[in-house]
């Protein structure tokens, strides 16, 4: 992997260390600002549910799925946000898209280089840029003092039955974490991360206390696409999901954070020195620095335009893995979403299902 040219920043190690230290201070202590951008909302209507009269499981089926806010990470309106809005309208969800500040090339390259001098894995440019965007959103959560928030990437998709799925998540996460009956929080708040949108997580025999529950909206194992398929085949009953600790979970398509969790995550993840945001996050979950709960298999996954449309993700473009086609090529041709039986995006846009073909990759 090529490294940034630091010649213009001085050639001695002391100057380099000062720059990297300043980057970390900026990332951890920087106050979230709109920096001239305008946030926008994706919604059909406001929820009229009175939270004082609803059970925790019914709160989990409100317009923000039981979280204080649903937040989408997005840099600009595009086919991604238009599809997100269509899916949200169909399933009566309300998303907020906070403004994303511009992270300069110098900042991205400086962040890329954190840890390089000690042999740490470092992110490619596009991955570093995406990582910084997640940090911006964590700062927004902290500055807004949200008790809980659910963060999604703007190409995310979910099942049209998401609200019934979330009622089951509420029942079983509360049972898994031992939430008191008089605590009305839909998922409790004794966790840092509730990871519902991912592209795989390991299931092992020694996961003591994991909670298995029936969910008939779950993708059949043989129809599943992803590297963790064998763990579902070997360790999870068909037609069931599992609430479990995070183990090698990857991809941040959708994850909940508590107030405490966001405040713990920001300084940890501002250290960089890993190949991608999700990989670093997974590491802090696996070593229990963060308390991370996973629902396996996932409830949220990313939608991808057709393979022949010329689509390359922004992250992969930034990582030097090709150039993407114009947005207009993706608007009118149906793509696929892995492991979601009844895609909300495809139902809203194309009146059809669009599950990705099964694979072990």
HELIX and SHEET records of a PDB file:
HELIX    1   1 UNK A    7  UNK A    9  5                                   3    
HELIX    2   2 UNK A   13  UNK A   29  1                                  17    
HELIX    3   3 UNK A   51  UNK A   53  5                                   3    
HELIX    4   4 UNK A   56  UNK A   59  1                                   4    
HELIX    5   5 UNK A   79  UNK A   91  1                                  13    
HELIX    6   6 UNK A  105  UNK A  112  1                                   8    
HELIX    7   7 UNK A  116  UNK A  118  5                                   3    
HELIX    8   8 UNK A  125  UNK A  144  1                                  20    
HELIX    9   9 UNK A  162  UNK A  177  1                                  16    
HELIX   10  10 UNK A  221  UNK A  223  5                                   3    
HELIX   11  11 UNK A  229  UNK A  235  1                                   7    
HELIX   12  12 UNK A  259  UNK A  269  1                                  11    
HELIX   13  13 UNK A  277  UNK A  286  1                                  10    
HELIX   14  14 UNK A  307  UNK A  309  5                                   3    
HELIX   15  15 UNK A  314  UNK A  318  1                                   5    
HELIX   16  16 UNK A  328  UNK A  331  1                                   4    
HELIX   17  17 UNK A  344  UNK A  350  1                                   7    
SHEET    1   A 9 UNK A  40  UNK A  42  0                                        
SHEET    2   A 9 UNK A  95  UNK A  97 -1                                        
SHEET    3   A 9 UNK A  69  UNK A  73  1                                        
SHEET    4   A 9 UNK A 148  UNK A 153  1                                        
SHEET    5   A 9 UNK A 254  UNK A 258 -1                                        
SHEET    6   A 9 UNK A 193  UNK A 197 -1                                        
SHEET    7   A 9 UNK A 292  UNK A 296  1                                        
SHEET    8   A 9 UNK A 240  UNK A 245 -1                                        
SHEET    9   A 9 UNK A 211  UNK A 214 -1                                        
SHEET    1   B 3 UNK A 156  UNK A 158  0                                        
SHEET    2   B 3 UNK A 300  UNK A 304 -1                                        
SHEET    3   B 3 UNK A 336  UNK A 337 -1                                        
END                                                                             
